[in-house]
């Protein structure tokens, strides 16, 4: 996938410009850059990842693409553990939730960062069995069950795109209730 693919997976959410967002499990920032394109330079994005070198790659890529790193806050942390962020308008988790066996616990934790009616955008493999590199993926149907159990509303399927591994990716949005 390239930058346009990343943007196209998030674009159907019709996001408002601005606000305060986080990319949890940001890595080197493929979806952080897509999010930035969609919500604009005035929005604040907290890029959260355990890997400091990936966050530095993200910072460099952000500067190259947008000529600034204003409103990009690098946050080296494990997003599945308690830490402080301000209440967020939205969160992106792209290919990051499939590393956790207890997805319900992690989704409930992620939900706690959102303002009322805040948006969670998920990009995930559309399968329910993984491999050593993607141990706990979940299909959109499973995501619907997880969101209901963790205090979110009804998720909306945004897009699908083929994957060389594990069939396809999907993107979905869901609001905090």
PyMOL commands that set and color helices and strands:
alter all, ss='L'
color gray80, all
select helices_A, chain A and resi 3-11+30-39+52-66+97-99+103-111+140-149
alter helices_A, ss='H'
color red, helices_A
select strands_A, chain A and resi 20-24+44-49+72-76+88-94+114-125+156-162+168-175
alter strands_A, ss='S'
color yellow, strands_A
deselect
rebuild
show_as cartoon
